[in-house]
Amino acid sequence: MIVLKILLWILLAVIGIIVVILFLPIKGAVSYIDNKLTYSAHYSFILLYNSDKKGVVAWFLKWKKKRDEKKKAEEEGENAELSTDKPELTETSVSEKPPESEKPPLESDTKPEPPKPAAEEPSFDDIDDPFDEEEDTGKKKKKKKKKEKPPKTLLEKIEFVMNIVRASDRALLRILKGFKIYELYIDFIIANEDAYKCALNYGRISGAIYNIIAWLSVTFNVKLRTIDVNPGFAVDKPRWDAAAKIKFRPVTVVIAGIGLLMTYLFRFFIPGFFRERKLRKSAARQK
């Protein structure tokens, strides 16, 4: 009982750690202000990577690079030692050959002939038993009685894929809504020396930006900070300042996957199973 309690507590601790890991958010931030790009990625409070090449990923890449360089240096040192240890061949060692009279006899000249194998007596295992044939035929009949399921046709495979696609609409929407885009900041000034071109570019760019923001708001969970798109008729240089932050919890994928499985089971798999069962029974009655 004590061992079972210890194993139960260990299992509960592992499950608790997994749940905490899944609930902790993954955060990202990106900004392009004053022609300078900065970005960062965090797992909760742990820095994964940023534009200054710091974080866990950067440390791992540096450690891997050092390890590869160390291995390469060790291999080069071993190759250098092997090249120095090899003896140099001199002309006298190559030119000196043993005379033909001192050559050792070949093995083929002195090897005795192998003895002829004796005739093997037939063993009882080699004798065919008529009862074995009867057993084999009985097994074959039993195998024939067991009907193998026919392989799925192309239409059945396509229907299976389409059922999964139909069942995954809510799960996919749940995953997409799990991405939270917040503090979305846009400050654009569309500048051009020609007032007509400036107004034309302003209309095109502002329309595209607001349409993209509307699509993002429908697909993801978006919170705006400021959205400013202005024409710069008297401005020499345009301005393209933008920034945003994103957050996502991995547990959302697990919940969506469970929902997808339950939807597929109760909407497609179980009704299809009972439908096939009814068709088999009706076919058996007709026979």
Residue pairs with C-beta under 8 A, 6 or more apart in sequence:
19 251
21 250
22 249
22 250
22 251
22 254
23 249
23 251
24 43
24 44
24 249
24 250
25 44
25 247
25 248
25 249
26 41
26 42
26 43
26 247
26 248
26 249
26 250
27 41
27 42
27 43
27 44
27 245
27 246
27 247
28 39
28 40
28 41
28 42
28 245
28 246
28 247
29 39
29 40
29 243
29 244
29 245
29 246
30 37
30 38
30 39
30 243
30 244
31 37
31 38
31 39
31 185
31 242
31 243
31 244
32 38
32 240
32 241
32 242
32 243
33 241
33 242
33 243
34 241
37 51
38 50
38 51
39 50
39 51
40 47
40 49
40 50
40 51
40 55
41 47
41 48
41 49
41 50
41 55
42 48
46 56
47 54
47 55
47 56
48 55
48 56
48 57
49 55
49 56
49 57
49 58
152 160
163 264
163 267
163 268
164 260
164 264
166 267
166 268
167 260
167 263
167 264
167 267
167 268
168 260
170 259
170 260
170 263
171 256
171 257
171 259
171 260
171 263
172 256
174 252
174 255
174 256
174 259
175 252
175 253
175 256
176 219
176 220
177 220
177 221
178 221
178 248
178 249
178 252
178 253
178 256
179 220
179 221
179 246
179 247
179 248
180 220
180 221
180 222
180 223
180 246
180 247
180 248
181 216
181 220
181 221
181 222
181 223
181 244
181 245
181 246
182 222
182 223
182 225
182 244
182 245
182 246
182 247
183 223
183 225
183 243
183 244
183 245
184 213
184 222
184 223
184 224
184 225
184 227
184 243
184 244
185 225
185 226
185 227
185 241
185 242
185 243
185 244
186 209
186 226
186 227
186 228
186 229
186 241
186 242
187 226
187 228
187 239
187 241
187 242
188 205
188 209
188 228
188 229
188 230
188 238
188 239
188 240
188 241
188 242
189 230
189 231
189 232
189 235
189 238
189 239
190 198
190 201
190 202
190 205
190 206
190 229
190 230
190 231
190 232
190 238
191 198
191 231
191 232
191 233
191 235
191 236
191 237
191 238
191 239
192 198
192 201
192 232
195 233
198 231
198 232
198 233
199 231
202 229
202 230
202 231
205 229
206 229
209 227
209 229
210 227
213 222
213 224
213 227
216 222
232 238
232 239
